[in-house]
Amino acid sequence: MEWSPKPSERRLSRRADIQLPLKIAGTGFRYTTDTKNISSSGLYCRLDRFIPLMTKLEVTMLVPVFIRNRKVEKEIICSAVVVRIEPEDEQPDGTVYYAGFFFTAIKDKDRKLIEQYVQQSFSARNN
């Protein structure tokens, strides 16, 4: 059965709860974390620092792929923008934030690779 979004769902891409290593770089900072979930159009992650909405970022992630029956990690580098941050305002030190990023510039082959990886994660759960 093919996936389609619910009528109330704004996302057009299937999203899976997958943890992938993630590096985020913006003006004046670099940060390392993991994804909480990902789709071919964006990702959601946990942060220990506040990043304002609409901040432009460079995102680097490692996505597992199989080449000749061997698992390797493919590095994907793309541009993204912060479209969601919770809490919405900067809090005192020690606050945990959850942020959603929308990919603004990503190679088509990398977007397809993420889409395939998300689909494989659902297939693996159903087997």
TAKA-V296755 format. One record per residue. N is the residue number from 1. SS is DSSP state (~ for helix, > for strand, _ for the rest). BURIAL is 1 if it has 9 or more other C-alpha atoms within 8 Angstrom, else 0. D_FIRST is the distance of its C-alpha to the first C-alpha in whole Angstrom. Layout:
n	ss	burial	d_first
N	SS	BURIAL	D_FIRST
N	SS	BURIAL	D_FIRST
This chain:
n	ss	burial	d_first
1	_	0	0
2	_	0	4
3	_	0	7
4	_	0	9
5	_	1	13
6	_	0	14
7	_	0	17
8	_	0	20
9	_	0	18
10	_	0	20
11	_	0	18
12	_	0	16
13	_	0	15
14	_	1	13
15	_	1	16
16	>	1	16
17	_	0	20
18	_	0	21
19	_	0	25
20	_	1	26
21	>	1	30
22	>	1	31
23	>	1	34
24	>	1	35
25	>	1	38
26	>	1	40
27	_	0	43
28	_	0	45
29	>	0	43
30	>	0	41
31	>	0	38
32	>	0	36
33	>	1	33
34	>	1	30
35	>	1	26
36	>	1	25
37	>	1	22
38	>	1	21
39	_	1	18
40	_	1	19
41	_	1	21
42	>	1	23
43	>	1	24
44	>	1	26
45	>	1	29
46	>	1	32
47	>	1	35
48	_	0	39
49	_	0	40
50	_	1	39
51	_	0	38
52	_	0	39
53	_	1	36
54	_	0	36
55	_	1	37
56	>	1	36
57	>	1	35
58	>	1	35
59	>	1	32
60	>	1	32
61	>	1	29
62	>	1	28
63	>	1	25
64	>	1	24
65	>	1	24
66	>	0	24
67	>	0	27
68	_	0	28
69	_	0	26
70	>	0	28
71	>	0	27
72	>	0	29
73	>	0	29
74	>	0	28
75	>	0	30
76	>	1	29
77	>	1	31
78	>	1	31
79	>	1	32
80	>	1	31
81	>	1	32
82	>	1	32
83	>	1	30
84	>	1	31
85	>	1	33
86	>	0	34
87	_	0	37
88	_	0	37
89	_	0	41
90	_	0	43
91	_	0	44
92	_	0	46
93	_	0	46
94	_	0	44
95	_	0	41
96	_	0	37
97	>	1	35
98	>	1	31
99	>	1	31
100	>	1	28
101	>	1	28
102	>	1	27
103	>	1	27
104	>	0	29
105	>	0	30
106	_	1	28
107	_	0	27
108	~	0	24
109	~	0	24
110	~	1	24
111	~	1	22
112	~	1	19
113	~	0	20
114	~	1	20
115	~	1	16
116	~	0	16
117	~	1	17
118	~	1	15
119	~	1	12
120	~	0	14
121	~	1	15
122	~	1	12
123	~	0	11
124	~	0	15
125	~	0	14
126	~	0	12
127	_	0	14
